Amino acid sequence: MIDVIPFLLIAAVFWFLLIKPQMDEKRVQEELVQSLAKDDMVVTASGIHGQIAQVMADTILLDIGGKNRITLEKASVVRRVDGPTSK
């Protein structure tokens, strides 16, 4: 029984330092993706700043300035920007 305690401690440390933070980050990303709406200012994983022109099932149409619009996967959005972005 005493031999099992170190393994349980290692498993607990592994859980709290690696698995739990990763699960929390995934949950926050999923909530962001689900809450995307037209006219939100966002930044993508590749660093593109823009305003959402249209939200579809799995994709968004992103207005990146002028008459330029690109279609991206919703999952590529990493954060919402409160202020104006540089277009």
MDTraj code that builds the backbone (N, CA, C; nanometers):
import mdtraj as md
import numpy as np

residues = "MET ILE ASP VAL ILE PRO PHE LEU LEU ILE ALA ALA VAL PHE TRP PHE LEU LEU ILE LYS PRO GLN MET ASP GLU LYS ARG VAL GLN GLU GLU LEU VAL GLN SER LEU ALA LYS ASP ASP MET VAL VAL THR ALA SER GLY ILE HIS GLY GLN ILE ALA GLN VAL MET ALA ASP THR ILE LEU LEU ASP ILE GLY GLY LYS ASN ARG ILE THR LEU GLU LYS ALA SER VAL VAL ARG ARG VAL ASP GLY PRO THR SER LYS".split()
xyz = np.array([
    [0.0830, -0.1196, 0.0000],
    [0.0000, 0.0000, 0.0000],
    [0.0872, 0.1257, 0.0000],
    [0.1930, 0.1254, 0.0771],
    [0.2831, 0.2401, 0.0851],
    [0.3504, 0.2657, -0.0500],
    [0.3721, 0.1606, -0.1277],
    [0.4367, 0.1736, -0.2581],
    [0.3483, 0.2477, -0.3590],
    [0.2195, 0.2504, -0.3386],
    [0.1255, 0.3130, -0.4317],
    [0.1183, 0.4647, -0.4108],
    [0.1435, 0.5124, -0.2928],
    [0.1295, 0.6549, -0.2593],
    [0.2169, 0.7448, -0.3484],
    [0.3428, 0.7144, -0.3743],
    [0.4206, 0.8016, -0.4636],
    [0.3614, 0.8109, -0.6042],
    [0.3089, 0.7009, -0.6544],
    [0.2472, 0.7024, -0.7870],
    [0.1212, 0.7884, -0.7886],
    [0.0445, 0.7819, -0.6824],
    [-0.0753, 0.8660, -0.6730],
    [-0.0380, 1.0138, -0.6646],
    [0.0672, 1.0449, -0.5906],
    [0.1136, 1.1831, -0.5815],
    [0.1637, 1.2345, -0.7168],
    [0.2368, 1.1524, -0.7881],
    [0.2850, 1.1913, -0.9213],
    [0.1670, 1.2124, -1.0156],
    [0.0677, 1.1260, -1.0094],
    [-0.0510, 1.1399, -1.0937],
    [-0.1264, 1.2681, -1.0603],
    [-0.1381, 1.3018, -0.9331],
    [-0.2078, 1.4241, -0.8924],
    [-0.1334, 1.5485, -0.9413],
    [-0.0027, 1.5494, -0.9272],
    [0.0774, 1.6627, -0.9750],
    [0.0642, 1.6746, -1.1259],
    [0.0727, 1.5645, -1.1969],
    [0.0579, 1.5626, -1.3423],
    [-0.0773, 1.6202, -1.3830],
    [-0.1826, 1.5798, -1.3126],
    [-0.3184, 1.6281, -1.3411],
    [-0.3274, 1.7795, -1.3239],
    [-0.2825, 1.8308, -1.2102],
    [-0.2992, 1.9723, -1.1808],
    [-0.2034, 2.0627, -1.2579],
    [-0.0894, 2.0123, -1.3006],
    [0.0058, 2.0957, -1.3735],
    [-0.0083, 2.0861, -1.5247],
    [-0.0591, 1.9756, -1.5766],
    [-0.0649, 1.9581, -1.7214],
    [-0.2064, 1.9414, -1.7771],
    [-0.2796, 1.8488, -1.7247],
    [-0.4085, 1.8139, -1.7850],
    [-0.5164, 1.9172, -1.7563],
    [-0.5334, 1.9570, -1.6314],
    [-0.6400, 2.0512, -1.5960],
    [-0.6255, 2.1856, -1.6654],
    [-0.5077, 2.2498, -1.6666],
    [-0.4956, 2.3771, -1.7380],
    [-0.5258, 2.3651, -1.8879],
    [-0.4876, 2.2536, -1.9470],
    [-0.5141, 2.2317, -2.0884],
    [-0.6642, 2.2176, -2.1138],
    [-0.7340, 2.1484, -2.0260],
    [-0.8785, 2.1330, -2.0395],
    [-0.9493, 2.2674, -2.0223],
    [-0.9031, 2.3482, -1.9259],
    [-0.9620, 2.4804, -1.9044],
    [-0.9417, 2.5702, -2.0259],
    [-0.8228, 2.5665, -2.0841],
    [-0.7935, 2.6477, -2.2023],
    [-0.8804, 2.6049, -2.3208],
    [-0.9002, 2.4758, -2.3372],
    [-0.9853, 2.4251, -2.4457],
    [-1.1297, 2.4704, -2.4259],
    [-1.1781, 2.4681, -2.3024],
    [-1.3151, 2.5106, -2.2732],
    [-1.3339, 2.6581, -2.3061],
    [-1.2364, 2.7415, -2.2683],
    [-1.2442, 2.8849, -2.2963],
    [-1.2446, 2.9094, -2.4470],
    [-1.1609, 2.8367, -2.5224],
    [-1.1561, 2.8515, -2.6683],
    [-1.2891, 2.8113, -2.7313],
    [-1.3495, 2.7019, -2.6839],
    [-1.4787, 2.6578, -2.7367],
    [-1.5877, 2.7602, -2.7083],
    [-1.5855, 2.8212, -2.5894],
    [-1.6832, 2.9249, -2.5565],
    [-1.6655, 3.0461, -2.6477],
    [-1.5405, 3.0843, -2.6755],
    [-1.5143, 3.1961, -2.7658],
    [-1.5687, 3.1667, -2.9044],
    [-1.5409, 3.0484, -2.9569],
    [-1.5853, 3.0111, -3.0907],
    [-1.7377, 3.0115, -3.0985],
    [-1.8044, 2.9613, -2.9953],
    [-1.9505, 2.9573, -2.9950],
    [-2.0132, 3.0958, -2.9841],
    [-1.9412, 3.1914, -2.9255],
    [-1.9992, 3.3237, -2.9029],
    [-1.9654, 3.4241, -3.0135],
    [-1.8963, 3.3822, -3.1188],
    [-1.8618, 3.4750, -3.2264],
    [-1.9878, 3.5271, -3.2936],
    [-1.9894, 3.6580, -3.3218],
    [-2.1056, 3.7207, -3.3844],
    [-2.0588, 3.8237, -3.4859],
    [-2.1486, 3.8604, -3.5741],
    [-2.1203, 3.9611, -3.6755],
    [-2.0736, 4.0903, -3.6080],
    [-1.9789, 4.1572, -3.6703],
    [-1.9205, 4.2848, -3.6258],
    [-1.8225, 4.2715, -3.5093],
    [-1.7947, 4.1504, -3.4617],
    [-1.6902, 4.1321, -3.3603],
    [-1.5544, 4.1576, -3.4240],
    [-1.4675, 4.2257, -3.3527],
    [-1.3296, 4.2454, -3.3961],
    [-1.2489, 4.1314, -3.3360],
    [-1.1755, 4.0577, -3.4207],
    [-1.1049, 3.9393, -3.3739],
    [-0.9625, 3.9336, -3.4288],
    [-0.8826, 3.8456, -3.3670],
    [-0.7480, 3.8149, -3.4136],
    [-0.7418, 3.6643, -3.4347],
    [-0.6841, 3.6229, -3.5486],
    [-0.6735, 3.4804, -3.5781],
    [-0.5408, 3.4246, -3.5284],
    [-0.5264, 3.2944, -3.5347],
    [-0.4031, 3.2283, -3.4911],
    [-0.2838, 3.2723, -3.5751],
    [-0.3070, 3.3108, -3.6993],
    [-0.1972, 3.3553, -3.7849],
    [-0.1691, 3.5050, -3.7714],
    [-0.2424, 3.5722, -3.6826],
    [-0.2160, 3.7131, -3.6560],
    [-0.2961, 3.8100, -3.7397],
    [-0.3941, 3.7624, -3.8134],
    [-0.4774, 3.8497, -3.8962],
    [-0.5823, 3.9167, -3.8093],
    [-0.5903, 4.0485, -3.8189],
    [-0.6905, 4.1266, -3.7465],
    [-0.8027, 4.1596, -3.8432],
    [-0.9263, 4.1545, -3.7962],
    [-1.0376, 4.1896, -3.8826],
    [-1.1692, 4.1916, -3.8088],
    [-1.2730, 4.2244, -3.8856],
    [-1.4084, 4.2320, -3.8316],
    [-1.4917, 4.1231, -3.8986],
    [-1.5681, 4.0516, -3.8198],
    [-1.6508, 3.9436, -3.8735],
    [-1.7649, 4.0036, -3.9537],
    [-1.7738, 3.9638, -4.0803],
    [-1.8803, 4.0112, -4.1681],
    [-1.9982, 3.9142, -4.1706],
    [-1.9672, 3.7848, -4.1511],
    [-2.0728, 3.6835, -4.1547],
    [-2.0276, 3.5618, -4.0763],
    [-2.1202, 3.5015, -4.0035],
    [-2.0915, 3.3797, -3.9274],
    [-2.1712, 3.2658, -3.9889],
    [-2.1009, 3.1583, -4.0248],
    [-2.1656, 3.0400, -4.0804],
    [-2.1469, 2.9239, -3.9829],
    [-2.1832, 2.8050, -4.0227],
    [-2.1788, 2.6893, -3.9315],
    [-2.0392, 2.6659, -3.8743],
    [-1.9408, 2.6454, -3.9591],
    [-1.8051, 2.6160, -3.9129],
    [-1.7046, 2.7227, -3.9535],
    [-1.7481, 2.8216, -4.0285],
    [-1.6568, 2.9228, -4.0810],
    [-1.7089, 3.0635, -4.0528],
    [-1.6196, 3.1607, -4.0731],
    [-1.6583, 3.3017, -4.0655],
    [-1.6041, 3.3719, -4.1882],
    [-1.6685, 3.4794, -4.2277],
    [-1.6193, 3.5659, -4.3334],
    [-1.5609, 3.6868, -4.2626],
    [-1.4302, 3.7079, -4.2780],
    [-1.3588, 3.8110, -4.2046],
    [-1.3232, 3.9260, -4.2976],
    [-1.3686, 4.0459, -4.2628],
    [-1.3356, 4.1678, -4.3371],
    [-1.2026, 4.2180, -4.2833],
    [-1.1001, 4.2189, -4.3701],
    [-0.9658, 4.2569, -4.3249],
    [-0.9239, 4.3930, -4.3780],
    [-1.0167, 4.4707, -4.4297],
    [-0.9871, 4.6056, -4.4746],
    [-1.0159, 4.6227, -4.6222],
    [-1.0593, 4.7440, -4.6572],
    [-1.0943, 4.7700, -4.7963],
    [-1.2061, 4.6779, -4.8397],
    [-1.1888, 4.6167, -4.9550],
    [-1.2869, 4.5206, -5.0054],
    [-1.2377, 4.3774, -4.9871],
    [-1.1409, 4.3605, -4.9003],
    [-1.0808, 4.2289, -4.8790],
    [-1.1546, 4.1515, -4.7716],
    [-1.1999, 4.0324, -4.8096],
    [-1.2665, 3.9424, -4.7155],
    [-1.2103, 3.8029, -4.7351],
    [-1.1913, 3.7326, -4.6258],
    [-1.1419, 3.5957, -4.6331],
    [-1.2308, 3.5052, -4.5500],
    [-1.2375, 3.3804, -4.5910],
    [-1.3146, 3.2803, -4.5179],
    [-1.2189, 3.1993, -4.4324],
    [-1.2509, 3.1885, -4.3040],
    [-1.1660, 3.1169, -4.2091],
    [-1.2492, 3.0206, -4.1258],
    [-1.1827, 2.9184, -4.0751],
    [-1.2463, 2.8296, -3.9781],
    [-1.2680, 2.9078, -3.8486],
    [-1.3792, 2.8843, -3.7826],
    [-1.4049, 2.9509, -3.6546],
    [-1.2955, 2.9208, -3.5526],
    [-1.2430, 2.7995, -3.5561],
    [-1.1420, 2.7569, -3.4590],
    [-1.0124, 2.8357, -3.4716],
    [-0.9913, 2.9061, -3.5837],
    [-0.8675, 2.9823, -3.6007],
    [-0.8703, 3.1154, -3.5260],
    [-0.9854, 3.1543, -3.4744],
    [-0.9950, 3.2779, -3.3970],
    [-0.9420, 3.2502, -3.2564],
    [-0.8433, 3.3311, -3.2134],
    [-0.7838, 3.3079, -3.0819],
    [-0.8286, 3.4086, -2.9778],
    [-0.8715, 3.5282, -3.0234],
    [-0.9214, 3.6233, -2.9240],
    [-1.0083, 3.7298, -2.9894],
    [-1.0915, 3.7895, -2.9054],
    [-1.1770, 3.9003, -2.9467],
    [-1.1080, 4.0281, -2.9016],
    [-1.1124, 4.1311, -2.9860],
    [-1.0489, 4.2592, -2.9551],
    [-1.1591, 4.3598, -2.9245],
    [-1.1426, 4.4333, -2.8143],
    [-1.2440, 4.5300, -2.7746],
    [-1.2373, 4.6582, -2.8580],
    [-1.1172, 4.7070, -2.8808],
    [-1.1016, 4.8325, -2.9540],
    [-1.0870, 4.8098, -3.1035],
    [-1.0624, 4.9183, -3.1781],
    [-1.0448, 4.9053, -3.3220],
    [-0.9165, 4.8302, -3.3563],
    [-0.9215, 4.7542, -3.4643],
    [-0.8028, 4.6842, -3.5100],
    [-0.7399, 4.7611, -3.6239],
    [-0.6157, 4.7310, -3.6536],
    [-0.5501, 4.7972, -3.7650],
    [-0.5829, 4.7221, -3.8926],
    [-0.6559, 4.7877, -3.9812],
    [-0.6962, 4.7246, -4.1076],
    [-0.6108, 4.7760, -4.2198],
])
top = md.Topology()
chain = top.add_chain()
for i, resn in enumerate(residues, 1):
    res = top.add_residue(resn, chain, resSeq=i)
    for name in ("N", "CA", "C"):
        top.add_atom(name, md.element.get_by_symbol(name[0]), res)
traj = md.Trajectory(xyz[None], top)
